Amino acid sequence: MSQYFQIHRTVGAGRRATLTLPHATVETPVFMPVGTQGTVKAIPQHLLEELDVRLLLGNTYHLYLRPGHEAIRRMGGLHRFMSWERAILTDSGGFQVFSLSDLRKVTEEGVAFRSHIDGSSHFFSPEHSMDVQIALGSDIAMAFDECTEYPADYARARASLDITLQWAKRSKEHFEAHKSSVPWAVDKAQGSELRAQERLEGQFPSLFGIVQGGMFAELRREAAERLVEMDFPGYAIGGLSVGEPRELTREMIATTLPLLPKDKPRYVMGVGYPDEIAEYARMGVDMMDCVLPTRAARHGLLFTSEGRLNIKNRQYAEDQGPVDGNCGCMVCRRYSRAYLRHLMAAQEPLAAVLNTVHNLAFYLETMRKVREEMA
Ligand SMILES: [Zn+2]
């Protein structure tokens, strides 16, 4: 059994495992908070540590545009820049290029696009996406892919998948040739001080392949088979949660999972509600990320053991109870619903901080309970 991904127990299709990354040992199934711009919005890094987050996600597209991957490389990589010693997964930039940028033009070579910040022109190829992720110094990088939009007809999903599969091969070749130049591996070689030094011994980042194929089971199957032939250390299922009905998301996951190697981590990108992430974990998904807990928090939408609540509602104006009586997070232990409602009404920045801490704690606890079921 590999040191990288050790499965301790399987219950049905679900499994409890340990993923050993250069900067952290991660218990799976795991939920990864999204740190788009080198920050999980509203939450300082020491609070993420208190929440026992071991692995978070950074967005290649955003960090490439601002402050720039070369600037981050010069500052020792993303871990050091944001003072986060635990693990980081970066996406390929593909999803944001397709969802945020203007005037994009896709060719076999790559994607030309304009920045959503200042309109400047840029070009991402698989090789360039790998260079950016290596400069950031992620523990897990993702292959450059085209996230097929929803709805897309068969011909469109077919063409999109062909590009994604070519790009996966090019991503892997370039990544394998250059992965040893991540800033923390270079630091190590040069003998400079790095607090996590011991754990980094002999370790390099890894690259996951991404299964696309739109909402067509046949294309998902082909994508999985072709990627498995390329032999990645882990596999993601992408292109979901893009507007399709929930049953279809589940169906695509259920179709794809059995085609991925049992002994490697499986990551479903961009999902979901708390009950969904628990369900997918029981189906055999090891990793998930989503902006939902953090984004919803900033809008006053809180997840609890009794369902969702909108803290802005008048009914909480003098409610002295915690957000969730069954939650032991630092917010529920200390603050009342009435206070959180007041902070939202007064548009105080602390509202975003406290709401986000609770929502993240709830998501992390949801995954901890699933792991416990499999203990
Ligand atoms: Zn709480």
Residues whose N, C-alpha, C, O or C-beta is under 5 A from the ligand:
A	BS01	ZN	C327 C329 V331 C332 H358
